[in-house]
Amino acid sequence: MNSFVNLKKVTLGGLVGVAVALSAGAVQAQEDFPTRPVSIVLPFGTGGVSDIAARLLSEKLEETFGQRFLVENVPGANGLTATQQVLQAGNDGYTLLNMGNSATIRRTLAPNDQPSQIDDFEPVTPVAEFGLVVVTGPDSGYETLEDLVAAAKENPNTINIGSVAAGSTQNLTALLFSSVADIEASVIPYNSSPELMGAVARGEVDIAFEIVAGAMSAIDNEQVRLLATTMADGSRVFPGTPTVEDAGVTPFDVSSWNSYVAPNGVPAEIVAELNAEIQRIIQDPEVQEEMLSFGLEPFIGGPEAVDERIEADVAKWRAVIEDAGLPIQQ
């Protein structure tokens, strides 16, 4: 009997020892993260503001962690190709997906997207915001946005507002502006930022809404005039510029944004580590100065800030999309 009891004690003790060792090994593995390269997958090509932000961050993250942070551009199928690739890579935190405002728009425009960047992923960290600007032609005669709103009210259906592609953040922002300002205007989508800026410069449209990065060159070269910015707290890229709300169009607070997410179930310790380091980087004054030069503003917060933004923007854009009667993919 005593031999049986002793054997049982030895066996249980061994199992406990193995469990403790395995647990310690798992904790150590997470503490040592990363032990191999990490991929940041972007669902579009090179050269955009999210791509610029990712490459800036990857360089800084490599300095901190001593491992490569690879930026992979995987365009196609409205982001579904990249989304599927990240899901297949697993939830160990070594493959992240760049997710942003387009996902909150597609929640309404394409509600049956599979996989879903919102449902199948959880936030790791917010990264950057991209404010929008309102620009007009150099000879338009509108000195302020208030001037344009007054003209639109006095002469309904005579104002043309430009944006890029239908269903884009810029396009929906133009539609939102018409609604909140309570004016009747035509919103005209163009194929690209250069085409849109050219249309503004030639007077084909009275004003246009564009991401800061897409309008910076035209503003700097005085091809177009800056009337307002769309973020309620103002733009750090164009400090002192009136906001849309300053023109009496309220409430109005719009920006595009991006974040890094990972498949559901990513270890919380890895999320915390990546969030802390990326937030430290984007709050560094030198990094912020470089971001601002590209039209980027730091998006400060933990993973919960991404969840809050998703919820708010899904509701905002759903109302605009439904009011405008844009086609919904079934």
C-alpha positions in Angstrom: 0.0 0.0 0.0 2.8 2.4 0.9 4.6 1.6 -2.3 1.4 2.4 -4.3 1.0 5.7 -2.5 4.6 6.6 -3.0 4.4 5.7 -6.7 1.2 7.8 -7.0 3.0 10.8 -5.4 6.0 10.4 -7.6 3.8 10.1 -10.7 1.6 13.2 -9.8 4.7 15.1 -8.9 6.2 14.3 -12.2 3.1 15.4 -14.1 3.0 18.6 -12.1 6.7 19.2 -12.9 6.1 18.7 -16.6 3.1 21.0 -16.6 5.1 23.7 -14.8 7.9 23.3 -17.2 5.6 23.5 -20.2 3.9 26.6 -18.7 7.2 28.2 -18.1 8.3 27.4 -21.6 5.2 29.0 -23.0 5.7 32.2 -20.9 9.3 32.3 -21.9 8.4 32.0 -25.6 6.0 34.9 -25.3 8.5 36.9 -23.3 11.1 36.3 -26.1 8.7 37.4 -28.8 9.6 37.7 -31.6 12.1 34.9 -32.3 11.6 35.1 -36.0 10.5 37.6 -38.6 7.0 39.2 -38.3 4.9 40.1 -41.4 2.7 43.1 -41.7 0.3 42.4 -44.6 -1.3 45.3 -46.4 -4.4 44.6 -48.7 -3.2 47.0 -51.4 -0.2 48.0 -53.4 2.8 50.1 -52.5 3.0 53.9 -52.2 -0.2 54.7 -50.2 -0.2 56.3 -46.8 -0.7 53.0 -44.9 2.2 51.5 -46.8 4.4 54.5 -45.9 3.4 54.2 -42.2 4.1 50.4 -42.2 7.6 50.9 -43.7 8.4 53.6 -41.2 7.2 51.5 -38.3 8.9 48.3 -39.5 12.3 50.0 -39.4 11.8 51.2 -35.9 10.4 47.8 -34.7 13.4 46.0 -36.1 15.7 48.3 -34.0 13.7 47.4 -30.9 13.2 43.7 -31.3 16.2 42.6 -33.3 14.0 40.7 -35.8 12.8 41.6 -39.3 9.4 43.2 -39.7 8.4 42.5 -43.3 5.9 44.7 -45.1 3.9 42.5 -47.6 1.6 44.2 -50.2 -1.1 41.7 -51.2 -3.7 43.6 -53.3 -6.8 41.9 -54.8 -10.4 41.0 -54.3 -11.2 44.2 -52.2 -8.8 43.1 -49.5 -10.1 39.5 -49.2 -6.9 38.0 -50.6 -4.7 39.5 -47.9 -7.3 38.8 -45.2 -7.3 35.1 -46.1 -3.5 34.9 -46.2 -3.2 36.3 -42.7 -5.9 34.0 -41.4 -4.1 31.0 -42.8 -0.9 32.1 -41.2 -2.4 31.5 -37.8 -2.9 33.5 -34.6 0.6 33.4 -33.1 1.1 37.1 -33.6 3.8 36.7 -36.3 1.4 37.8 -39.1 -0.5 41.1 -38.8 -3.1 42.6 -41.1 -3.4 46.3 -41.9 -7.1 47.0 -41.3 -8.7 50.4 -41.6 -11.7 52.6 -42.5 -12.5 50.6 -45.7 -13.5 47.6 -43.5 -16.1 49.7 -41.7 -17.5 50.9 -45.1 -17.6 47.3 -46.5 -19.5 46.1 -43.5 -22.5 47.8 -45.1 -21.6 47.7 -48.8 -20.5 44.0 -48.7 -22.0 42.6 -45.5 -21.3 39.0 -46.6 -17.6 39.3 -47.0 -15.8 36.1 -46.0 -13.5 36.2 -44.3 -14.4 39.3 -42.3 -11.7 41.7 -41.3 -13.9 42.7 -38.4 -15.4 39.4 -37.2 -12.4 37.1 -37.7 -9.8 39.4 -36.3 -9.0 41.3 -33.1 -7.2 44.6 -32.7 -3.5 44.8 -31.8 -3.0 48.5 -32.1 -4.2 51.7 -33.8 -1.5 53.2 -36.0 -2.4 56.4 -37.9 -5.2 58.7 -38.9 -5.5 60.4 -42.3 -7.4 63.6 -42.2 -9.3 64.9 -45.2 -9.3 68.4 -46.7 -11.8 70.5 -48.6 -10.2 72.2 -51.6 -11.4 74.6 -54.3 -10.0 76.0 -57.5 -7.7 79.0 -57.4 -10.3 81.1 -59.3 -13.5 79.6 -57.8 -14.6 82.8 -55.9 -15.2 80.9 -52.7 -13.0 82.4 -50.1 -14.4 80.2 -47.3 -16.5 77.1 -46.9 -19.2 79.3 -45.5 -19.3 81.1 -48.8 -19.9 77.8 -50.7 -22.6 76.6 -48.2 -24.4 79.9 -48.6 -24.3 79.7 -52.4 -25.6 76.2 -52.3 -28.5 77.1 -50.2 -29.4 80.1 -52.3 -29.1 78.2 -55.6 -29.9 74.5 -55.0 -28.4 71.9 -57.3 -25.8 74.2 -58.7 -22.8 73.0 -56.7 -20.6 70.1 -57.8 -18.5 68.3 -55.2 -15.7 66.1 -56.3 -14.3 62.9 -54.7 -12.5 59.7 -55.8 -14.3 56.4 -56.4 -17.9 55.9 -55.3 -18.0 54.1 -51.9 -14.6 55.5 -50.9 -14.1 57.4 -47.7 -13.7 60.6 -49.7 -16.9 59.9 -51.6 -19.0 59.1 -48.5 -17.5 62.2 -46.8 -18.8 64.4 -49.6 -22.2 62.8 -49.3 -22.2 63.3 -45.5 -21.2 66.9 -46.0 -24.2 67.5 -48.3 -26.5 65.9 -45.7 -25.2 67.7 -42.6 -25.0 71.0 -44.4 -28.5 70.5 -45.7 -27.6 71.4 -49.2 -28.6 69.9 -52.6 -25.4 69.2 -54.6 -24.1 66.7 -57.1 -21.2 64.5 -55.9 -19.0 63.5 -58.8 -16.5 60.6 -58.4 -13.1 60.6 -60.3 -10.8 57.6 -60.8 -7.8 58.9 -59.0 -6.4 61.7 -56.8 -4.5 63.4 -59.7 -7.7 63.4 -61.8 -9.6 64.8 -59.0 -7.1 67.6 -58.2 -7.0 68.4 -61.9 -10.8 68.8 -62.0 -10.7 71.1 -59.0 -7.9 73.2 -60.6 -9.9 73.5 -63.9 -13.1 74.4 -62.1 -15.0 71.3 -63.2 -16.1 70.9 -59.6 -16.6 73.6 -57.0 -14.9 71.8 -54.1 -13.5 68.4 -53.5 -12.9 66.1 -50.5 -9.6 64.3 -50.5 -7.3 62.5 -48.1 -4.5 65.0 -47.0 -1.8 62.9 -48.7 -3.7 63.0 -52.0 -4.0 66.7 -52.0 -0.7 67.9 -50.4 1.2 68.4 -53.7 -1.6 70.3 -55.4 -2.0 72.5 -52.3 1.8 73.1 -52.0 2.0 74.0 -55.7 -1.0 76.3 -55.4 -3.0 74.4 -58.0 -5.9 74.3 -55.5 -6.8 76.3 -52.5 -7.3 74.8 -49.0 -10.7 75.8 -47.5 -11.1 73.5 -44.5 -10.1 70.2 -42.8 -12.5 67.5 -41.7 -11.3 66.5 -38.3 -13.3 68.3 -35.5 -10.1 69.0 -33.5 -8.3 70.4 -36.5 -5.4 69.1 -38.6 -1.8 68.9 -37.3 -0.7 68.8 -40.9 -2.4 72.1 -41.7 -2.5 73.8 -38.3 -4.7 76.9 -38.1 -6.9 75.9 -41.0 -10.6 76.2 -40.3 -12.5 72.9 -39.9 -15.8 72.0 -41.5 -17.5 72.5 -38.2 -16.0 76.0 -38.1 -18.2 76.7 -41.2 -21.3 75.8 -39.2 -21.7 72.3 -40.6 -22.1 70.3 -37.4 -21.6 67.6 -36.2 -18.8 66.8 -38.6 -15.7 64.8 -37.6 -14.2 62.6 -40.3 -10.8 61.0 -40.9 -9.7 57.8 -42.4 -7.4 55.6 -40.3 -5.5 52.3 -40.1 -4.6 49.7 -37.4 -2.9 46.3 -37.1 -5.1 43.3 -36.3 -4.5 39.6 -35.9 -6.7 36.5 -36.2 -8.8 35.9 -33.1 -7.1 34.2 -30.3 -3.7 35.9 -30.6 -1.9 35.7 -27.2 -2.8 38.7 -25.1 0.9 39.1 -24.0 1.9 39.6 -27.6 -0.8 42.1 -28.3 0.2 44.1 -25.2 3.9 44.0 -26.3 3.3 45.1 -29.9 0.7 47.7 -28.8 3.1 49.2 -26.3 6.0 49.4 -28.7 4.1 50.8 -31.7 2.4 53.4 -29.5 5.8 54.4 -28.1 7.2 54.7 -31.6 4.3 56.9 -33.0 4.5 59.2 -30.0 8.2 59.9 -30.6 8.5 63.5 -31.7 10.9 62.7 -34.6 8.6 60.0 -35.9 5.6 62.2 -35.6 7.4 64.9 -37.6 8.1 62.4 -40.4 4.5 61.1 -40.3 3.1 64.6 -40.6 5.3 65.2 -43.6 3.3 62.4 -45.4 -0.1 63.6 -44.2 -0.3 61.1 -41.3 -1.3 61.8 -37.7 -0.7 59.3 -34.9 -3.7 57.3 -33.7 -3.1 57.0 -30.0 -4.7 54.2 -27.9 -4.9 50.6 -27.0 -6.7 47.8 -28.9 -10.0 49.0 -27.4 -9.6 52.3 -29.3 -9.8 50.3 -32.6 -13.0 48.5 -31.4 -14.5 51.9 -30.5 -13.6 53.4 -33.9 -15.0 50.4 -35.8 -18.3 50.6 -34.0 -18.6 54.4 -34.5 -17.6 54.3 -38.2 -19.8 51.4 -39.1 -22.8 53.3 -37.8 -21.7 56.6 -39.4 -21.1 55.1 -42.9 -24.2 52.8 -42.8 -26.4 55.9 -42.4 -24.7 57.7 -45.3 -24.8 54.6 -47.6 -28.4 53.9 -46.9 -29.4 57.5 -47.3 -27.6 57.7 -50.6 -29.1 54.4 -51.8 -25.7 53.0 -52.8 -25.9 49.4 -54.1 -25.3 46.7 -51.5 -23.5 43.4 -52.6 -25.6 40.4 -51.8 
